[in-house]
Amino acid sequence: MKKKVLILGSTGSIGRATLDVIHEQGNSFEVLGLVCKNNIQLLNAQINKFKPAYVSIYDNHLLSQVKFPKKRLLPGMQGIKDLVGMDADIVMNAMPGSIGLEPTIEALKKDKILALANKESMVMAGRLVRKILQQRNGSLIPVDSEHSALYQIVKTSDQDDLKRLIITASGGPFRDYKKAKLKVVKPQDALNHPTWKMGAKITLDSATLMNKGLEVIEARWLFDIDPAQIQVLIHPESIIHGIVEYVDNSYIAYLAYPDMRIPISYALNEEKRRPLSFGALNTDEMFKLTFYPPDIDRFPSLKIALDALTMGDSTVIAMNAANEVAARAFIEGKIKFTEIPILIEKALDQHQGSAIIDDLGTILEIHQWATKFTEEKIRKKYE
């Protein structure tokens, strides 16, 4: 029997890659539902090709543009959560940003297999997610290439044998830029990633290195490990996605061509490997593997994220919200690239909260406060 897959964020880069895998492995999967924010043209094409039973649109005002029976078209966040509660076997959460949090919580509370590509879920609510996983029967398989790599290595090891987890980073499009040049980079420059094809938010986070800060926070909760045991290394080739160091000073690394369809297939097949017609690494050609530490002077967002993690849950939530607002403002041309970390720090300077938070209501309140605070700072800049 085919497994029913619900894809949240079907028109984004991860959603499209997920549908590629499903198309290739069509004897194993069927699409129960598609969820998108506002890319109606692509959504309609996906509906025509994959024939989902249900569709959900986050932006309600676009409902009339969707070519789908209205009785099976579910609007808004409530519609998304209702769809998550249906009979999907696997929920792929590829929604970008904080809007992916509530569907993550809903999927785990409904005991689903959650293939998680929305890192903000773990950043904002890692403690809550772990609590639900302990109380319920759902499961979580990470889809980010770095966390999938570490997950596959760690599952073969005893927790006591782990010394350090190493998350690799391409370094983004500005890895060789001088600090002064970063003040004048344009949004189109930041959105031109040298290795991966991703959505705007994650691509910009890669350019600031905030993405690696978020991934450290995610890894802390995914693997229940002390943050001091997680390291970031710049690896421009993006071939090694994760490295585990053991207490005997040995290392195991995961290598793969930088193609998200590889970890997606692993997650959809519930940690089983299937032949793939894409993503082959040509080992007959010579290639180099280089590594060096990140420059937190040029890219302070990484240090901001790591410091927030040491300060506790509410600081991390506020940081994530402020980063979302600042990132969007840069993409819209309202602020400079170098102002992104400045705005985040302004929000954190005014934030006072708790080190331990494990309820969704409080998480959303803090997120809303930091969002409004940062939006107000940007608005005043233009008065």
N, C-alpha and C positions, 0 to 999 in steps of 0.2 A: 504494500500500500504506500502511495506517495505521501510524503510529509507535507503538511500545510505550512507555508511560510508567510508571515506578515512582515512587510518591509516598511519601516518608518523612515521617511526621507528618501523615497525611491528615485527622485529626480536628481539627487546630489551624486557626487563622484562615487561614494561607497554604495549607494543604492543602485546606481547603474552597473557597477561591477558585480553586485549581488545578482542582479538579473542576468548578467552574462554567464555567471556560474550556473544559475538555475536553467538557463537555456541549454547550456552544454550538458547538464546532468538532468535533463527533463524526465528521465525515467524514475528519478528519485524524489522530485519535488513538484509541487504546484503552488501557485501564488494565491493565497487566501485573500490578501488585501494589500493595497498600495496607499501610502500616506505621503502627501507633499505639502509644502508651504504655499508656493505661488507659481511654480513653473507649469502652467496649465497646458501649454502646447506639448511639452514632452510627456506630461502625465497622460494626455489623451492618446498619444502614440503608444505608451506602455499599456494602457487599458486595451487598446486594439490588438496588441500582440500577445499579451499574457492572460487576458480574460479573467481578471480577479473577481471574486464574489462580492467584495466590498471595496469602497474607496473612501478616504477621508481627506478633507482639505482644512488646513489650519486657518487660512484667511477666509472667513465666511463670505465676504463680498464677492468672491470669485466662483461661488457655487454654480451660478448659471452658465459658466463657460465650460464646465466639465461635461463631457459627452458620456453620461452614465445614468442609469435609472435612479431617480431621486430617492426612492424608498431604500436603496442600498448605498446612498451617499451620506456619510456622517460628518457633520461640520464641527470645526473648532476642537479645542483640547478635550472637551468632554466626549466628542465623537471619537477621537483617537483612543482615549482610555476605554470607551465602550468596545471598540474594535479589538483592542488588546485582550479584553476579557472574553472574546469569542473562542472558537475552537482551533486556534493556531497551535501547531506543535512547536514551532520555533518563531520567536520574535527577533528580527534584526533591527536594532535601534541605531540607525545611521542619521538621526536628526542632528543638525549642528547646533551647538550652544546649549544654553540653560533650558531651552524648551524641551530638551530630551529627558530631563530629570523625572517629571511626573509619569511619563510612560514607562520608564525603567522601574520605578517603584511599583506601578500597577502590574507590570509583567511578573515581577518576582512574587508579589502578593497572590497572584493567580497561578503560581507554581509552574510558570512557563520555563522553557529553555530560552535564555536570553543571550543572543549574540550581540555583544555590546561594542559599538564603535563610537558611542557618544561619551567622550572622556569626562565631560562636565558632570555627568551623573556621579562618578566616583569622586571628582574633585569637590563638589558641593555636599555630597551625602555619603561619602565612603563608610562612615561609621554606621549610618542607618542601613545601608545596603548590606553590610556584613551582618547586622542584627537580623534583618529579614531572612537572609540566607540560612542563618542558624535556626530560625524559628519555623521556616516553611520548607517546602519540598522543591522549590525552583532551583535552577542552576544558572551560572553565569560563565560564558566563554568569551574572553576578550578577543577583539578583532583588530585593534590597532596592531600594526606590524611588530612594533617593539614589545608590546605586552603579550602578543601571541607567541613571539619567539621565547620570551622569558617563561611564559606559562608552560610551553612544551618542554623546556629544559627542567624547570623546577619540579614538574610532576614526576620526574624520574628520580628525584632526590629526597633525602630526609631533610627536614627543616633545620635540624641541628648542624647539618653539613654545610649550610650556606654561609658564606662570609660576606659576599657583596653581589649586588645586581648592577650591571652596567647597561645603561640605556644609550644607544647611539643616536646621533643627530647629523643630518646632512650639513647643517650650518646655515641653510637658507640661501637666498640670492645675494645677501650682503656679507657673506662670511669673510671676504677679502677686502671689504671697504674700510677705509680709514674713518675714525670717529667723526671728523669734521664733515665728511661726505654724507654721512647718515642724516644730517640736518636738512638736506635738500632732495632726498629721494622722493619719488612720486608713487602714488598707489599702484600704477601699472607696473612699476619696477618691483615693488614688494610682492605682487601677485604672480610673478614669473618665477616659479620654483624650478630649481635646476634638475630635480630628480623626479618628484612626484607630481601627478595631476590631481589636485584637490580643490575643495571649495574655497571661497574667499577668506572666510574666518580662519580656518586651520592653516591656510597658506600664509596669511599675515602673521599668525602666531608663530609659525616656523621662522619667519623673517626676524621677529623680535627675540626669538628663543623662549618666549613664554610657553610655547607648545611643550618644550622639554620640562619646564617647571611643572606644568599641569600633568605631564606623564610621570614625573617623580611622585607627585601626590597620588595619582591613580595607582601606581605600583605599590606605594606604602600600604594602601588598603586592599588591593587585590591579593597581595602576598603576605599581608600581616607582618610586615618587617619594619624594623627601625629605620627612619629616614636617613640616619647616618650611614646605613649600609647600602645606599643607592647612589650611584655616580652617573654623571653624564659625560660622554666623550663625543667630540665632533669627528665624524667619519664621512667625508664627502662622497665616497663611492656608494654609500647606502646599500651595501651588500651584506654586511653583518648587521643584524637588527637587534640583537641582544646577546649579552655575555653574562655568564654566571661564574663567579669566583668561589672556590670552596676553601674550607678551613685548612686543607693540606697544600694550599697555594697553587692548585691546578685550576684550569679554566675550561669551560665548554661554551662554544659560540654557535649561534644559529645563522646560517648563510642562506640567502635566497635572492633571486632577482627582485628588484623593487616593484612588485606588482601586487596590489591589494587583493586580487582575486585568489591568491594562494592562502592567506589566512582566512579569507571569507569561506572558501571551500572547506577548510579544516573545521571552522565553527559550525557551518550548516550541516556537516556530516558528523557532528557530535564527536569531534576529536579523532576521526578516522581520515585516512589519506585516500584520495581518489586521483586517478590519472587526469592530468590537465593538458590542454593543447596550447596553453599560453604560459608565460612567465618562466621560460627556460633560461638558465644561466649558462652561458657558453664557456665552459671550463677549458676548451681547446685554445682559447685566446688568452694571452697574457693580461692579467689585470693586477693592479696594486691595491693594497689595503692600507690606508693611512689613518692615524688617530692623533688627536691633540685635544687639550682641555679647552672648554669654552672660555671666551673673553667676557667676563661679567662687567668690565668697565665699558666696553662698547655696547653690550647687550644686557643692561641692568635688570630687565624683566625676569630673567632666570633667577637672579639672586632674590628679587622681591618675592617670587613664588616660594623659594626654598625657605626664606625667613618667615613667611606667612605660615608655612607648615609647622614650624617650630612654635609659633605663637598660639596655634589652636584652630578649631573648626570654624568659628565665626569669622576670624581674620581671613581664612582661605575663601570662604563664601563671598565676603566683601571684595576681596581681590579679584576673584573670578568675574563678578558683576562689573566692577570698574573696568576691567580689561575688555569685556565685551563692548561696553559703551565707547571706550577710547578707540578700540580697533575699528568700530563702525564709523566713528567720526573721522579717522584718518582716511579710510576708504572713500568717504564722501568728500574728502578734500577740506575738512574743517580745521584740522590740526596737523602739525608736523609729525613725522615718524618718531622723532626724539621726545615728543611731548606725551607719547603713550605711557611710558613708565612714570612720568611726572604726575600725570593725572591719577594713576593708580595709587601712588604714594600719598597724594593729597586725601584720597578717600580713606586710606588706612590710618592716616594721622588723626582723623576725626572719628574713627570707629572704636567703640568699646564693646566687647562682647565676651562670650563664654568660650572656654577652651574645649568643652565637650558639648556637642549638640547632636541629638539623634531623633529629632522629630521633624517632619516635613514642614509643618506650619511655621516653625521658627526659622528654618532654612530659607523659606520663601520670603519671610519678612525681612531678613537681613539682606537678601538678594535685592529686594525692592528698594530698600533704603540706599544701598550703595549705587544702584542704578540711577535713582533720582538725584542723588548727590552729585554724581559725575556728570550727568546730563546738565544739571544746573551750572556746574563749573564751565562747561563748554558753552552754554548759552550766554553766560556773563562775558565770555571772551569776545562775543560779537555785539555786545550792547554799546 
